[in-house]
């Protein structure tokens, strides 16, 4: 794995890129660029070593239900690659079947696609590329860049095997129209040409690719592609079952939201099942807690991602039907006083509130860098730049600064936006402090579960 110290993000071709230093508050805050198959194997191997029975090359073909309303899963039929088949009985089911989403698609039939994020992605692996800021503390940072025609964005991610993953994410309708212009019959050849042409709309990525060579393997297309990947189930839990990760929801490749939601859902599933087994919460309340937790985490990330696309595509609206109002209320209750100046505003979600929330989140991506932070910090009260300080309204920020101090406005607005968003997506802070249906999580080895809120 390659240690990732930060991320360079260029959402507007007329501005310089911004850089977020993950490790400024300590090296433990860095992340890792991983090859997905190796990461999956690492998790599976660790689970096996921890005592989990693992059956590889075996798929679940059917889930069987019991109970008064026939809604409690009790056993599953399976089929192995060698032709063997059988059934397995269980007390609880955690569906982590990925995009196949067995429970959501086949049985609950409750998956809905986000109309605001109807995208397609294509990517390939390059060797011999350059790096972002080699020889500095920013080496191996990922590069994210908006396309010049505002149709999408590009990722550039160095990997430990010497290759670099370079992908293009684009509006699906725009991509379809562009592909029709190619007079190429072969699908793989058309995709290859389309991919290379779209990269030209990301001059920063092209510069980083430099003299790199696109990796090809016999019998495989050099370019991978997928679409219709932004969705969410309306229910993530029920009687003795939980849904976690891509099986229930996926938003977008941006910000690695998939792995965040997967680990959030996995931890929530584990602690709510443990609570049900240990009797610290009823099964009904435990499943409600998981459903609320996953829905809230999803909505938070969705709004942040939509705020990014608002900048990339220079659009001002999101589709209201993509937003679950109850989840929005739980997800952004902290921001309501900041955005509206009062805590007792009308709780009905409106297009105006949605846009104001997205505008606030947009400040997370204000182009800044550590040098700018240092310069601004020298002339402001250091307490204003602390990550856990009070969240300020835009009016309060303006009162603190000179009218023409644009650098200070950019830095303070970014710090201000990161305060609640960091708290909302930080697993330790989030799980420990957030209450759902009068219950709080206990994240402690040997005591994993739920307890009644002290409030």
C-alpha positions as CSV (number, residue, x, y, z in Angstrom):
1,X,0.0,0.0,0.0
2,X,1.1,3.6,-0.6
3,X,0.8,6.1,2.2
4,X,-1.4,9.0,1.1
5,X,-0.5,12.3,2.9
6,X,-3.3,14.4,1.4
7,X,-5.3,15.3,-1.6
8,X,-5.0,17.9,-4.3
9,X,-8.3,19.0,-5.7
10,X,-8.9,21.3,-8.6
11,X,-12.6,21.9,-9.2
12,X,-12.3,25.1,-11.2
13,X,-9.8,25.4,-14.1
14,X,-9.6,29.1,-13.5
15,X,-8.3,28.7,-9.9
16,X,-5.2,26.9,-8.6
17,X,-5.8,23.5,-6.9
18,X,-6.4,23.3,-3.2
19,X,-4.5,20.9,-1.1
20,X,-5.8,19.2,2.0
21,X,-3.0,18.0,4.3
22,X,-4.3,14.8,6.0
23,X,-1.3,14.5,8.4
24,X,-1.1,18.1,9.6
25,X,-2.7,17.1,12.9
26,X,-0.6,13.9,13.1
27,X,0.7,11.0,11.0
28,X,-2.2,8.8,12.2
29,X,-4.6,10.9,10.1
30,X,-3.0,9.8,6.7
31,X,-4.7,7.3,4.5
32,X,-3.6,4.6,2.1
33,X,-3.9,4.1,-1.7
34,X,-4.8,0.4,-2.1
35,X,-5.5,-2.1,-4.8
36,X,-9.0,-3.2,-4.2
37,X,-8.6,-6.9,-4.6
38,X,-5.6,-6.9,-2.2
39,X,-7.5,-4.9,0.3
40,X,-10.5,-7.3,0.1
41,X,-8.2,-10.2,0.6
42,X,-6.6,-8.5,3.6
43,X,-10.0,-8.1,5.3
44,X,-11.1,-11.6,4.5
45,X,-7.8,-13.2,5.8
46,X,-8.1,-11.2,9.0
47,X,-11.7,-12.3,9.5
48,X,-10.6,-15.9,9.0
49,X,-7.7,-15.6,11.5
50,X,-10.2,-14.0,14.0
51,X,-12.3,-17.1,13.9
52,X,-14.8,-16.5,11.2
53,X,-15.7,-19.5,9.0
54,X,-15.0,-18.5,5.4
55,X,-16.4,-20.3,2.4
56,X,-14.8,-19.0,-0.9
57,X,-16.0,-19.7,-4.5
58,X,-19.5,-20.2,-3.0
59,X,-22.6,-18.0,-3.7
60,X,-25.9,-17.7,-1.9
61,X,-28.7,-18.5,-4.3
62,X,-31.7,-18.0,-2.1
63,X,-32.6,-16.8,1.4
64,X,-35.4,-18.5,3.3
65,X,-37.7,-16.6,5.8
66,X,-39.9,-17.5,8.7
67,X,-42.0,-15.7,11.3
68,X,-45.6,-14.3,11.5
69,X,-45.1,-12.1,8.4
70,X,-42.4,-14.3,6.8
71,X,-39.9,-11.5,7.1
72,X,-37.2,-13.0,9.4
73,X,-34.4,-14.7,7.4
74,X,-33.4,-18.0,9.0
75,X,-31.4,-20.0,6.4
76,X,-29.7,-19.6,3.0
77,X,-29.2,-22.0,0.0
78,X,-25.7,-22.0,-1.4
79,X,-23.9,-23.3,-4.5
80,X,-20.2,-23.9,-4.7
81,X,-18.1,-23.5,-7.9
82,X,-17.4,-27.2,-7.9
83,X,-21.1,-28.0,-8.0
84,X,-21.7,-28.8,-4.3
85,X,-24.8,-27.2,-2.8
86,X,-26.6,-27.1,0.5
87,X,-28.2,-24.8,3.1
88,X,-26.8,-22.9,6.1
89,X,-28.9,-21.9,9.1
90,X,-28.3,-18.7,11.1
91,X,-29.7,-16.5,13.8
92,X,-28.8,-13.2,12.2
93,X,-28.0,-12.2,8.6
94,X,-25.7,-9.4,7.6
95,X,-25.9,-8.8,3.8
96,X,-22.6,-7.5,2.6
97,X,-23.1,-8.8,-1.0
98,X,-21.9,-5.6,-2.7
99,X,-23.8,-4.1,-5.7
100,X,-25.6,-7.4,-6.1
101,X,-27.5,-6.4,-3.0
102,X,-29.3,-9.7,-2.5
103,X,-31.7,-8.6,0.2
104,X,-32.3,-5.2,-1.2
105,X,-32.9,-6.2,-4.8
106,X,-34.3,-9.7,-4.7
107,X,-36.4,-9.6,-1.6
108,X,-37.1,-6.1,-0.3
109,X,-37.1,-4.6,-3.8
110,X,-36.3,-1.2,-2.3
111,X,-33.2,0.1,-4.2
112,X,-33.7,3.6,-5.7
113,X,-31.1,5.3,-8.0
114,X,-30.0,8.9,-7.5
115,X,-31.3,11.1,-10.3
116,X,-28.8,13.8,-9.4
117,X,-25.8,11.5,-9.9
118,X,-26.6,9.5,-13.1
119,X,-22.9,9.1,-14.0
120,X,-20.7,6.7,-15.8
121,X,-17.0,5.9,-15.0
122,X,-14.2,4.5,-17.0
123,X,-10.6,3.9,-15.9
124,X,-7.3,2.3,-16.7
125,X,-3.9,1.7,-15.1
126,X,-0.8,3.5,-16.2
127,X,2.9,2.8,-15.6
128,X,5.7,5.3,-15.7
129,X,3.6,8.3,-14.7
130,X,4.9,11.3,-12.7
131,X,3.8,12.0,-9.2
132,X,2.2,15.1,-7.6
133,X,4.9,17.2,-5.9
134,X,7.6,14.5,-5.8
135,X,10.3,14.9,-3.2
136,X,8.0,16.9,-0.9
137,X,5.7,16.0,1.9
138,X,2.9,15.9,-0.6
139,X,4.4,13.1,-2.7
140,X,1.8,10.3,-3.5
141,X,-1.2,12.6,-2.8
142,X,-4.1,11.9,-5.1
143,X,-5.0,14.4,-7.8
144,X,-8.7,15.2,-8.5
145,X,-9.6,17.6,-11.3
146,X,-12.8,18.8,-12.9
147,X,-13.0,18.4,-16.7
148,X,-12.8,21.7,-18.6
149,X,-16.2,21.1,-20.2
150,X,-17.8,20.8,-16.7
151,X,-19.2,17.3,-17.5
152,X,-17.3,15.4,-14.8
153,X,-13.9,14.9,-13.2
154,X,-10.8,12.8,-13.2
155,X,-8.9,10.9,-10.5
156,X,-5.2,10.1,-10.4
157,X,-4.2,7.7,-7.7
158,X,-0.7,6.2,-7.4
159,X,-0.6,2.5,-6.3
160,X,2.2,0.4,-4.7
161,X,2.7,-1.9,-7.7
162,X,4.1,0.9,-9.7
163,X,0.9,1.7,-11.6
164,X,-1.4,4.7,-11.3
165,X,-5.2,4.4,-11.5
166,X,-6.6,7.2,-13.7
167,X,-10.3,7.4,-14.1
168,X,-13.0,9.6,-15.7
169,X,-16.4,10.1,-14.0
170,X,-18.9,11.8,-16.3
171,X,-22.6,12.6,-16.7
172,X,-24.1,9.5,-18.3
173,X,-26.2,11.3,-20.9
174,X,-23.3,13.5,-22.0
175,X,-21.0,10.4,-22.2
176,X,-23.6,8.6,-24.4
177,X,-23.8,11.5,-26.8
178,X,-20.1,11.8,-27.1
179,X,-19.6,8.1,-27.8
180,X,-22.1,8.2,-30.6
181,X,-19.8,10.6,-32.5
182,X,-17.1,7.8,-32.8
183,X,-17.2,5.9,-36.1
184,X,-15.9,2.8,-34.3
185,X,-17.8,-0.5,-34.3
186,X,-15.7,-2.4,-31.7
187,X,-16.9,-1.5,-28.2
188,X,-13.5,-1.8,-26.5
189,X,-11.8,0.3,-29.1
190,X,-14.5,3.0,-28.9
191,X,-14.3,3.1,-25.1
192,X,-10.5,3.3,-25.4
193,X,-10.7,6.3,-27.7
194,X,-13.4,8.0,-25.7
195,X,-11.3,7.6,-22.5
196,X,-8.1,9.1,-24.0
197,X,-10.1,12.0,-25.5
198,X,-11.8,12.9,-22.3
199,X,-8.5,12.9,-20.4
200,X,-7.5,15.8,-22.6
201,X,-10.2,17.8,-20.7
202,X,-8.0,17.4,-17.6
203,X,-4.7,19.2,-18.3
204,X,-3.4,18.7,-14.8
205,X,-3.9,14.9,-15.0
206,X,-2.4,14.8,-18.5
207,X,0.7,16.6,-17.1
208,X,1.0,14.0,-14.3
209,X,0.6,11.1,-16.7
210,X,3.5,12.6,-18.7
211,X,5.2,9.8,-20.7
212,X,3.2,7.1,-18.9
213,X,2.0,4.0,-20.8
214,X,-1.5,2.6,-20.4
215,X,-1.3,-1.0,-19.2
216,X,-2.8,-3.7,-21.4
217,X,-3.2,-7.4,-20.8
218,X,-3.9,-10.1,-23.3
219,X,-7.6,-10.9,-23.5
220,X,-8.6,-7.9,-21.3
221,X,-9.9,-4.5,-22.2
222,X,-7.4,-1.9,-21.1
223,X,-10.3,0.3,-20.0
224,X,-12.8,-0.7,-17.4
225,X,-16.2,0.9,-17.1
226,X,-19.3,1.0,-15.0
227,X,-22.5,3.1,-14.7
228,X,-25.7,3.4,-12.6
229,X,-23.7,3.1,-9.4
230,X,-25.4,5.8,-7.3
231,X,-28.2,4.3,-5.3
232,X,-29.7,3.7,-1.8
233,X,-32.1,1.2,-0.3
234,X,-35.0,2.7,1.6
235,X,-34.5,0.1,4.4
236,X,-31.2,-1.2,5.8
237,X,-32.4,-3.4,8.6
238,X,-35.2,-5.5,9.8
239,X,-36.1,-8.5,12.0
240,X,-32.7,-10.3,12.5
241,X,-31.0,-8.8,9.4
242,X,-28.8,-5.9,8.6
243,X,-27.6,-4.5,5.2
244,X,-24.1,-3.0,5.0
245,X,-21.9,-1.4,2.4
246,X,-22.6,-1.4,-1.3
247,X,-25.4,-4.0,-0.7
248,X,-27.5,-1.1,0.6
249,X,-26.0,2.1,-0.8
250,X,-23.3,3.7,-2.9
251,X,-22.9,7.3,-3.8
252,X,-19.9,8.1,-6.0
253,X,-16.2,7.4,-6.3
254,X,-15.5,10.9,-4.8
255,X,-13.9,11.0,-1.4
256,X,-13.9,7.2,-1.1
257,X,-17.4,7.5,0.2
258,X,-18.0,3.8,-0.6
259,X,-15.4,2.5,1.9
260,X,-16.5,5.0,4.5
261,X,-20.2,3.8,4.2
262,X,-19.1,0.2,4.1
263,X,-17.1,0.4,7.4
264,X,-19.8,2.6,9.0
265,X,-22.5,0.0,8.1
266,X,-20.3,-2.9,9.2
267,X,-19.6,-1.4,12.6
268,X,-23.3,-0.5,13.0
269,X,-24.4,-4.0,12.0
270,X,-21.9,-5.6,14.5
271,X,-22.9,-3.4,17.4
272,X,-26.6,-3.6,16.8
273,X,-26.5,-7.4,16.5
274,X,-24.4,-7.6,19.6
275,X,-26.9,-5.4,21.4
276,X,-29.7,-7.7,20.4
277,X,-27.9,-10.8,21.5
278,X,-26.8,-9.3,24.8
279,X,-30.2,-7.8,25.5
280,X,-29.0,-4.3,25.9
281,X,-31.6,-3.3,23.3
282,X,-34.6,-5.1,21.8
283,X,-34.1,-6.5,18.3
284,X,-36.7,-4.0,17.0
285,X,-34.8,-1.1,18.5
286,X,-31.4,-2.4,17.4
287,X,-32.6,-2.8,13.8
288,X,-34.1,0.7,13.9
289,X,-30.8,2.1,15.2
290,X,-28.9,0.5,12.3
291,X,-31.4,1.8,9.7
292,X,-31.2,5.3,11.1
293,X,-27.4,5.3,11.4
294,X,-26.8,4.1,7.9
295,X,-29.4,6.4,6.4
296,X,-27.9,9.4,8.2
297,X,-24.3,8.6,7.2
298,X,-25.4,8.2,3.6
299,X,-27.3,11.5,3.5
300,X,-24.3,13.4,5.0
301,X,-22.0,12.1,2.3
302,X,-24.5,12.5,-0.4
303,X,-24.9,16.2,0.4
304,X,-21.1,16.7,0.5
305,X,-20.8,14.9,-2.9
306,X,-23.6,16.9,-4.4
307,X,-22.0,20.1,-3.3
308,X,-18.8,19.1,-5.1
309,X,-20.8,18.4,-8.3
310,X,-22.4,21.7,-7.9
311,X,-19.0,23.3,-8.4
312,X,-17.8,20.9,-11.1
313,X,-20.9,21.3,-13.2
314,X,-21.6,24.9,-12.3
315,X,-25.2,23.9,-11.4
316,X,-27.4,25.3,-8.6
317,X,-29.9,22.5,-8.0
318,X,-30.1,19.0,-6.6
319,X,-33.1,16.8,-7.2
320,X,-35.2,16.8,-4.0
321,X,-36.5,13.3,-4.4
322,X,-32.9,12.0,-3.9
323,X,-33.0,13.3,-0.3
324,X,-34.8,11.5,2.5
325,X,-36.1,14.3,4.7
326,X,-35.9,12.4,8.0
327,X,-32.3,11.4,7.3
328,X,-31.5,15.0,6.3
329,X,-32.9,16.3,9.6
330,X,-30.7,13.9,11.6
331,X,-27.7,14.4,9.4
332,X,-27.6,18.2,9.4
333,X,-29.3,19.3,12.6
334,X,-26.0,20.7,13.8
335,X,-25.8,23.0,10.8
336,X,-29.3,24.5,10.9
337,X,-28.5,27.3,13.4
338,X,-25.3,28.1,11.4
339,X,-27.1,28.3,8.1
340,X,-30.3,29.9,9.2
341,X,-29.2,31.8,12.4
342,X,-31.7,30.0,14.6
343,X,-32.2,26.5,15.9
344,X,-36.0,26.5,15.8
345,X,-36.5,26.9,12.0
346,X,-39.2,25.2,10.2
347,X,-38.3,21.5,10.1
348,X,-39.7,20.9,6.6
349,X,-36.9,20.4,4.1
350,X,-37.1,23.0,1.3
351,X,-35.0,23.4,-1.9
352,X,-33.6,26.6,-0.3
353,X,-32.3,24.8,2.8
354,X,-30.9,22.0,0.6
355,X,-29.0,24.6,-1.5
356,X,-27.8,26.5,1.6
357,X,-26.5,23.3,3.1
358,X,-24.7,22.5,-0.1
359,X,-23.2,26.0,-0.3
360,X,-21.9,25.6,3.3
361,X,-20.4,22.2,2.4
362,X,-18.8,23.7,-0.7
363,X,-16.4,25.7,1.5
364,X,-14.7,22.4,2.4
365,X,-13.2,22.5,-1.1
366,X,-12.0,26.2,-1.1
367,X,-8.6,26.2,-2.8
368,X,-6.1,26.6,0.1
369,X,-2.8,25.0,1.0
370,X,-0.7,24.7,4.2
371,X,1.4,27.7,3.4
372,X,-1.8,29.9,3.2
373,X,-3.0,28.4,6.5
374,X,0.4,29.4,8.1
375,X,0.3,32.9,6.7
376,X,-3.4,33.5,7.8
377,X,-2.8,31.9,11.2
378,X,0.0,34.5,11.9
379,X,-2.6,37.4,11.8
380,X,-5.7,35.8,13.3
381,X,-6.6,34.5,16.7
382,X,-5.2,30.9,16.6
383,X,-8.4,29.7,18.3
384,X,-10.3,30.5,15.1
385,X,-8.4,27.8,13.2
386,X,-8.8,25.1,15.8
387,X,-10.7,22.0,14.4
388,X,-13.0,21.7,17.4
389,X,-13.9,25.4,18.0
390,X,-17.4,26.9,17.6
391,X,-19.0,26.9,14.1
392,X,-19.4,30.4,12.8
393,X,-22.1,31.9,10.6
394,X,-21.0,33.7,7.4
395,X,-21.9,37.0,9.0
396,X,-19.7,36.3,12.0
397,X,-16.8,35.5,9.7
398,X,-17.2,38.7,7.8
399,X,-17.2,40.7,11.0
400,X,-13.9,39.2,12.1
401,X,-12.0,40.0,8.9
402,X,-11.0,42.9,6.8
403,X,-13.2,43.2,3.7
404,X,-10.3,42.7,1.3
405,X,-8.6,39.8,3.2
406,X,-9.6,37.2,0.7
407,X,-7.0,34.6,1.9
408,X,-8.2,34.8,5.5
409,X,-11.9,34.5,4.3
410,X,-11.0,31.4,2.2
411,X,-9.0,29.7,5.1
412,X,-11.6,30.5,7.8
413,X,-14.5,29.5,5.7
414,X,-12.8,26.1,4.9
415,X,-11.9,25.5,8.6
416,X,-15.4,26.5,9.6
417,X,-17.0,24.0,7.2
418,X,-14.7,21.2,8.1
419,X,-15.6,21.4,11.8
420,X,-19.1,19.9,11.6
421,X,-18.3,17.7,8.6
422,X,-15.3,16.2,10.3
423,X,-17.3,15.5,13.4
424,X,-20.1,13.9,11.4
425,X,-17.9,11.5,9.4
426,X,-15.2,10.7,12.0
427,X,-16.1,7.2,13.1
428,X,-14.9,7.5,16.7
429,X,-16.6,10.9,17.4
430,X,-19.7,10.0,15.3
431,X,-20.5,6.6,16.8
432,X,-19.7,7.7,20.4
433,X,-21.8,10.9,20.4
434,X,-24.7,10.3,18.1
435,X,-28.1,9.3,19.5
436,X,-30.7,7.4,17.5
437,X,-34.1,6.5,19.0
438,X,-32.8,7.2,22.5
439,X,-29.8,4.8,22.2
440,X,-26.0,5.4,22.0
441,X,-23.3,3.1,20.7
442,X,-20.8,1.4,23.0
443,X,-17.5,1.1,21.1
444,X,-15.5,-0.9,23.5
445,X,-13.9,-4.4,23.1
446,X,-16.1,-6.9,25.1
447,X,-19.0,-4.4,25.5
448,X,-19.9,-3.7,21.9
449,X,-23.6,-2.8,21.7
450,X,-26.1,-0.1,22.6
451,X,-27.1,1.7,25.8
452,X,-29.9,4.1,26.7
453,X,-28.9,7.8,26.1
454,X,-28.0,9.7,29.3
455,X,-29.9,12.7,28.0
